Amino acid sequence: MAYHTLRHEYMQMPPVTRAYTTACVITTLAVQLDVVSPFQLYFNPLLILKQFQVWRLITTFLFFGNIGFNFLFNMIFTYRYCRMLEEGSFRSRTADFVMMFLFGATLMIIWAFFINLLFLGQALTIMLVYIWSRRNPYIRMNFFGVLNFQAPYLPWVLLGFSILLGNTPWVDLMGIAVGHCYYYLEDVLPQHRANLKILKTPLFLKHLLDPAPEEDHVPPPEFRPGGFNWGGNAPEVPPEGRQNE
């Protein structure tokens, strides 16, 4: 019974969230069981460029450390905010969601060539949290029952918590910076420059990943510009309410 429940919940996860969190868990288990070593996974520009170990461009985002508090903390936040984004503002836009991942990962890898960072999974998590928080600015958050604040402060609270745990701030700062770059290009710039859109998802990704339009799906009010009756016809005045001419 428990197996079927877990399997059902797992299959209910949206595809990108399911694929990414599964890859992270499998990678961590492989390290925990000594199938692979973290030295085979970390970001190393010299090994990538000279020995063509290109898998490091991917595995640097999949390993969050050995199973423990830090791993569980990061995986909970990764799963939660990745799923909320995919089921919220990226609903039925899987290709755009993948494009967001590719954009963020590319920027992080470019910066990692100049900053000595070995694993970038936590930065990607902070990027997801930052984008979600900027798109949901009025949601009240509670952190461990101690702090209450608006959603846009969440990435900075996580940064402070990470510093308290003795971690370097550069990983979280990179995630915040990359998340802001995406938010500005995707949400802010088009509103001020006549719908200018710099980030464009390739058509082949849309054809490959996006489902057919849901004809009977009505977007929730927060995603409808113009109010709750967006897209609907104006209500007709009943005959008895009209004045005789």
The 8 nearest C-alpha neighbors of each residue, nearest first, counted from 0:
[[1, 3, 2, 4, 5, 6, 7, 8],
 [0, 2, 4, 3, 5, 6, 7, 8],
 [3, 1, 5, 0, 4, 6, 7, 8],
 [2, 4, 6, 0, 5, 1, 7, 8],
 [5, 3, 1, 7, 2, 6, 8, 0],
 [6, 4, 8, 2, 7, 3, 9, 1],
 [5, 7, 9, 3, 4, 8, 2, 10],
 [6, 8, 4, 10, 5, 9, 3, 11],
 [9, 7, 11, 5, 6, 10, 4, 12],
 [8, 10, 6, 11, 7, 12, 5, 17],
 [9, 11, 7, 12, 8, 6, 13, 17],
 [12, 10, 8, 9, 7, 13, 6, 14],
 [11, 13, 10, 9, 17, 14, 16, 8],
 [14, 12, 16, 15, 17, 11, 82, 85],
 [15, 13, 17, 16, 18, 12, 93, 10],
 [16, 14, 18, 17, 13, 19, 97, 93],
 [15, 17, 19, 14, 18, 13, 82, 81],
 [18, 16, 14, 15, 20, 12, 19, 21],
 [19, 17, 15, 21, 16, 20, 14, 22],
 [20, 18, 22, 16, 21, 17, 15, 23],
 [19, 21, 23, 22, 17, 18, 16, 24],
 [22, 20, 24, 18, 23, 19, 17, 25],
 [21, 23, 19, 25, 20, 24, 26, 18],
 [24, 22, 61, 20, 26, 21, 25, 62],
 [23, 25, 27, 21, 26, 22, 28, 20],
 [24, 26, 28, 22, 27, 23, 29, 21],
 [27, 25, 29, 23, 24, 28, 22, 62],
 [26, 28, 24, 30, 29, 25, 62, 31],
 [29, 27, 31, 25, 30, 26, 32, 24],
 [28, 30, 34, 26, 32, 27, 31, 35],
 [31, 29, 33, 35, 27, 28, 32, 36],
 [30, 32, 28, 29, 33, 27, 65, 66],
 [31, 33, 29, 30, 34, 28, 35, 27],
 [34, 32, 30, 35, 31, 29, 36, 28],
 [33, 35, 29, 32, 30, 36, 31, 28],
 [36, 34, 30, 33, 29, 37, 39, 32],
 [35, 37, 38, 39, 30, 33, 34, 40],
 [36, 38, 40, 39, 41, 30, 35, 62],
 [39, 37, 36, 40, 41, 35, 42, 43],
 [40, 38, 37, 36, 41, 35, 55, 58],
 [39, 41, 37, 58, 55, 38, 59, 42],
 [42, 40, 117, 59, 118, 38, 55, 43],
 [41, 43, 117, 59, 55, 118, 44, 56],
 [42, 44, 46, 45, 41, 47, 117, 55],
 [45, 43, 47, 46, 48, 112, 42, 49],
 [46, 44, 48, 47, 43, 49, 50, 51],
 [45, 47, 50, 49, 43, 44, 48, 52],
 [46, 48, 52, 51, 44, 53, 45, 50],
 [47, 49, 45, 51, 46, 50, 44, 52],
 [50, 48, 46, 45, 51, 47, 52, 44],
 [49, 51, 46, 52, 47, 48, 45, 53],
 [52, 50, 47, 53, 48, 49, 46, 54],
 [53, 51, 47, 54, 50, 46, 55, 48],
 [52, 54, 55, 47, 51, 56, 57, 48],
 [55, 53, 56, 57, 52, 58, 40, 47],
 [54, 56, 58, 53, 57, 40, 42, 59],
 [57, 55, 54, 53, 59, 58, 42, 108],
 [58, 56, 55, 54, 59, 60, 61, 53],
 [57, 59, 61, 55, 60, 40, 56, 54],
 [58, 60, 118, 41, 57, 42, 119, 61],
 [61, 59, 120, 119, 58, 57, 62, 118],
 [62, 60, 23, 58, 59, 120, 26, 22],
 [61, 63, 64, 27, 23, 60, 26, 59],
 [64, 62, 70, 120, 61, 65, 121, 27],
 [63, 65, 62, 70, 66, 27, 69, 67],
 [64, 66, 67, 31, 27, 70, 63, 30],
 [67, 65, 70, 64, 27, 71, 68, 31],
 [66, 68, 70, 69, 65, 71, 64, 72],
 [67, 69, 71, 70, 72, 66, 73, 65],
 [68, 70, 72, 71, 67, 73, 64, 63],
 [71, 69, 73, 67, 63, 68, 72, 66],
 [70, 72, 74, 68, 73, 69, 75, 67],
 [73, 71, 69, 75, 70, 74, 68, 76],
 [74, 72, 76, 70, 75, 71, 77, 69],
 [73, 75, 77, 71, 76, 72, 78, 70],
 [76, 74, 78, 72, 77, 73, 79, 71],
 [75, 77, 79, 73, 74, 78, 80, 72],
 [78, 76, 74, 124, 75, 79, 81, 80],
 [79, 77, 75, 81, 76, 80, 82, 74],
 [78, 80, 76, 82, 77, 81, 75, 83],
 [81, 79, 83, 82, 77, 78, 128, 76],
 [80, 82, 84, 78, 83, 79, 77, 16],
 [81, 83, 85, 80, 79, 84, 16, 78],
 [84, 82, 80, 86, 85, 81, 87, 79],
 [83, 85, 87, 81, 82, 86, 88, 89],
 [84, 86, 89, 82, 83, 87, 90, 81],
 [87, 85, 90, 83, 84, 82, 89, 88],
 [88, 86, 84, 90, 89, 85, 83, 82],
 [87, 89, 90, 84, 85, 86, 222, 83],
 [90, 88, 85, 92, 87, 84, 86, 96],
 [89, 91, 86, 92, 87, 85, 88, 93],
 [92, 90, 93, 89, 209, 210, 212, 86],
 [93, 91, 89, 90, 95, 94, 209, 96],
 [92, 94, 96, 209, 95, 91, 208, 97],
 [95, 93, 97, 205, 96, 204, 208, 92],
 [94, 96, 98, 92, 97, 93, 200, 99],
 [97, 95, 93, 99, 98, 94, 89, 92],
 [98, 96, 100, 94, 99, 95, 93, 101],
 [99, 97, 95, 101, 96, 100, 102, 94],
 [98, 100, 96, 102, 97, 101, 103, 95],
 [101, 99, 97, 103, 98, 102, 104, 96],
 [102, 100, 98, 104, 99, 103, 105, 97],
 [101, 103, 99, 105, 100, 104, 98, 106],
 [102, 104, 100, 106, 105, 101, 177, 99],
 [103, 105, 107, 101, 106, 102, 100, 108],
 [106, 104, 108, 102, 107, 103, 101, 109],
 [105, 107, 109, 103, 108, 104, 110, 102],
 [108, 106, 104, 110, 109, 105, 111, 103],
 [107, 109, 111, 105, 110, 106, 104, 112],
 [110, 108, 106, 107, 111, 112, 105, 113],
 [109, 111, 107, 112, 108, 113, 114, 106],
 [110, 112, 114, 108, 113, 109, 107, 116],
 [113, 111, 110, 109, 114, 44, 108, 115],
 [112, 114, 111, 110, 115, 109, 116, 108],
 [115, 113, 111, 116, 112, 110, 169, 117],
 [114, 116, 111, 113, 117, 112, 42, 43],
 [117, 115, 114, 111, 118, 119, 42, 170],
 [116, 118, 42, 41, 115, 119, 59, 43],
 [119, 117, 59, 41, 120, 116, 42, 60],
 [118, 120, 60, 122, 121, 59, 123, 117],
 [121, 119, 60, 123, 122, 61, 118, 124],
 [120, 122, 124, 123, 119, 125, 170, 73],
 [121, 123, 174, 125, 170, 119, 171, 124],
 [122, 124, 126, 120, 121, 125, 174, 127],
 [125, 123, 121, 127, 77, 126, 122, 128],
 [124, 126, 128, 174, 122, 127, 123, 129],
 [125, 127, 178, 174, 123, 129, 124, 128],
 [128, 126, 124, 130, 125, 129, 131, 80],
 [127, 129, 125, 131, 126, 130, 80, 132],
 [128, 130, 126, 132, 127, 131, 178, 154],
 [131, 129, 133, 127, 132, 128, 178, 182],
 [132, 130, 134, 128, 129, 133, 127, 135],
 [131, 133, 151, 150, 135, 129, 134, 130],
 [134, 132, 130, 136, 135, 151, 131, 129],
 [133, 135, 131, 132, 136, 130, 88, 151],
 [134, 136, 132, 133, 137, 138, 131, 150],
 [135, 137, 150, 133, 151, 138, 132, 134],
 [138, 136, 135, 149, 139, 150, 151, 132],
 [139, 137, 150, 149, 136, 135, 140, 132],
 [138, 140, 149, 148, 150, 137, 141, 147],
 [141, 139, 148, 147, 149, 150, 138, 142],
 [140, 142, 147, 146, 144, 143, 148, 139],
 [141, 143, 146, 144, 145, 140, 147, 156],
 [144, 142, 145, 141, 146, 147, 140, 160],
 [143, 145, 142, 141, 146, 147, 140, 148],
 [146, 144, 143, 142, 147, 141, 148, 140],
 [147, 145, 142, 141, 144, 148, 143, 140],
 [148, 146, 141, 140, 142, 145, 139, 149],
 [147, 149, 140, 139, 146, 150, 152, 141],
 [148, 150, 139, 151, 138, 140, 152, 137],
 [149, 151, 132, 136, 152, 153, 138, 140],
 [152, 150, 132, 133, 153, 136, 149, 154],
 [153, 151, 150, 155, 154, 149, 156, 148],
 [152, 154, 156, 150, 155, 151, 157, 132],
 [155, 153, 157, 156, 152, 129, 158, 128],
 [154, 156, 158, 157, 153, 152, 159, 151],
 [155, 157, 153, 159, 158, 154, 160, 152],
 [158, 156, 160, 154, 155, 159, 161, 153],
 [157, 159, 155, 161, 156, 160, 171, 154],
 [158, 160, 162, 156, 161, 157, 155, 163],
 [161, 159, 157, 163, 162, 158, 156, 164],
 [160, 162, 158, 164, 163, 159, 166, 157],
 [161, 163, 165, 159, 166, 164, 160, 168],
 [162, 164, 160, 165, 161, 159, 166, 158],
 [165, 163, 161, 162, 166, 160, 159, 167],
 [164, 166, 162, 163, 161, 167, 160, 168],
 [167, 165, 162, 161, 164, 168, 163, 170],
 [166, 168, 169, 162, 170, 165, 161, 171],
 [169, 167, 171, 170, 172, 162, 166, 158],
 [170, 168, 172, 171, 167, 173, 116, 114],
 [169, 171, 122, 173, 172, 168, 174, 167],
 [172, 170, 174, 122, 173, 169, 168, 158],
 [171, 173, 169, 175, 174, 170, 176, 168],
 [172, 174, 176, 170, 171, 175, 169, 177],
 [173, 175, 122, 126, 125, 171, 177, 172],
 [174, 176, 172, 178, 173, 177, 126, 179],
 [175, 177, 173, 179, 178, 174, 172, 180],
 [178, 176, 180, 174, 179, 175, 103, 173],
 [179, 177, 126, 175, 181, 180, 176, 129],
 [178, 180, 182, 176, 177, 181, 183, 175],
 [181, 179, 177, 183, 178, 182, 184, 176],
 [180, 182, 178, 184, 179, 183, 185, 177],
 [183, 181, 179, 185, 186, 180, 184, 178],
 [182, 184, 187, 180, 181, 186, 185, 188],
 [185, 183, 181, 188, 182, 186, 180, 187],
 [184, 186, 182, 183, 181, 187, 188, 189],
 [187, 185, 182, 183, 184, 188, 189, 190],
 [186, 188, 183, 190, 189, 184, 185, 182],
 [187, 189, 184, 191, 190, 183, 192, 186],
 [190, 188, 194, 195, 192, 191, 187, 196],
 [191, 189, 188, 187, 194, 192, 193, 186],
 [190, 192, 188, 189, 193, 187, 194, 195],
 [193, 191, 189, 195, 194, 190, 188, 196],
 [192, 194, 195, 191, 189, 190, 188, 196],
 [193, 195, 189, 192, 190, 196, 191, 188],
 [194, 196, 189, 192, 193, 197, 188, 190],
 [197, 195, 198, 189, 194, 185, 199, 184],
 [196, 198, 199, 195, 184, 185, 189, 188],
 [199, 197, 196, 200, 185, 184, 98, 181],
 [200, 198, 197, 201, 196, 95, 98, 202],
 [199, 201, 95, 98, 202, 198, 94, 204],
 [202, 200, 203, 204, 199, 205, 94, 98],
 [201, 203, 205, 204, 206, 200, 207, 199],
 [202, 204, 206, 205, 201, 207, 208, 200],
 [205, 203, 207, 202, 94, 206, 201, 208],
 [204, 206, 202, 209, 94, 208, 203, 207],
 [207, 205, 203, 204, 208, 209, 202, 210],
 [208, 206, 204, 205, 203, 209, 94, 202],
 [209, 207, 205, 94, 204, 206, 93, 210],
 [208, 210, 205, 93, 94, 92, 206, 207],
 [211, 209, 212, 91, 208, 92, 93, 213],
 [210, 212, 213, 209, 91, 214, 206, 208],
 [213, 211, 214, 210, 91, 216, 209, 215],
 [212, 214, 216, 215, 211, 210, 91, 217],
 [215, 213, 216, 212, 217, 211, 218, 210],
 [214, 216, 213, 217, 212, 218, 211, 219],
 [217, 215, 213, 214, 218, 212, 219, 91],
 [216, 218, 215, 219, 214, 213, 220, 223],
 [219, 217, 222, 216, 220, 223, 221, 90],
 [218, 220, 221, 222, 217, 223, 227, 87],
 [221, 219, 223, 222, 227, 218, 226, 224],
 [220, 222, 219, 223, 224, 218, 226, 227],
 [223, 221, 220, 219, 218, 224, 88, 87],
 [224, 222, 220, 221, 226, 225, 229, 218],
 [225, 223, 226, 222, 229, 221, 220, 227],
 [224, 226, 229, 223, 227, 228, 230, 220],
 [227, 225, 229, 228, 224, 223, 220, 221],
 [226, 228, 220, 229, 223, 225, 224, 219],
 [229, 227, 231, 226, 230, 225, 232, 223],
 [230, 228, 231, 225, 227, 226, 223, 224],
 [229, 231, 228, 232, 223, 225, 227, 224],
 [232, 230, 228, 229, 233, 234, 227, 226],
 [231, 233, 234, 230, 228, 235, 229, 227],
 [232, 234, 235, 231, 228, 236, 230, 229],
 [235, 233, 232, 236, 231, 237, 228, 230],
 [234, 236, 237, 233, 232, 238, 240, 241],
 [237, 235, 240, 238, 234, 241, 239, 233],
 [236, 238, 240, 239, 235, 241, 234, 242],
 [239, 237, 240, 241, 236, 242, 235, 243],
 [238, 240, 237, 241, 242, 236, 243, 235],
 [239, 241, 237, 238, 236, 242, 243, 235],
 [242, 240, 238, 239, 243, 236, 237, 244],
 [241, 243, 244, 240, 239, 238, 236, 237],
 [244, 242, 241, 239, 240, 238, 237, 236],
 [243, 242, 241, 238, 240, 239, 236, 237]]
